[in-house]
Amino acid sequence: MTALHASTGILTVLAFWALWYWIDPPIRPEGVSWSRLLLWIFTPLGMYVFLARHREPPSDAGSPVGREGVVAQTSPLEVEVFGSFWHARGPSGSQFRRGDRVRVVERDGLTLVVERLS
């Protein structure tokens, strides 16, 4: 689960929990309602599990791997791929010139591994 989805799920459950506690608290001056307390504990937990299982799956649609780009700068190597500028590296010993067309073969963190197109 990504941090964004986890945070959204947690915030949703906490907001629901706080509102529920404010409207119908399980601990009252006359004593504890055990059935209400258990419901109050396990319903938000069930909501969180439901939200975690029904989140949108991650997508590689925005991945630069396989896309073509242009060398924007040679020292250090920087390429423009799909409108974004990335630090890049090529095979050892390869030389790039500004304006060369390249294809992204791998992504290593925030650095792209590129090869020159013929």
C-alpha positions, 0 to 999 in steps of 0.5 A, a space after each residue: 500500500 502506498 503512503 498516499 493511500 494509507 494516509 487517506 484511509 487512516 484520515 478517513 477512519 479517524 474522522 469517522 471515529 471522532 465524529 462517531 465518538 462525539 455523537 454516541 460515545 461508548 463510555 458514559 457517566 452511567 458506565 461502559 456499554 461493552 457492545 457499543 465499545 466493541 462496535 466502536 473499536 471494530 467498525 473503523 478497523 473494518 473500514 480501514 481494511 475495506 479501504 486498503 483492499 479496494 484502493 486503485 492499483 498502482 500504474 506504470 502508465 507514467 513510467 519513463 522506461 521504454 519511452 524516447 527522449 532527447 539529450 538536453 545537456 551533456 555534462 552532467 547528462 540530462 535528458 528530456 523524456 515526455 516533457 520532464 528533465 531527468 538525470 541520466 547515464 548511458 553505457 560506459 564509454 558512450 558519448 552523447 551530444 545535445 539533441 541526440 535521440 535516446 530510449 530509456 532502458 531502465 530507471 535507477 531511482 531518479 536516474 535514467 539509463 539510456 541508449 542512443 537511437 540509431 
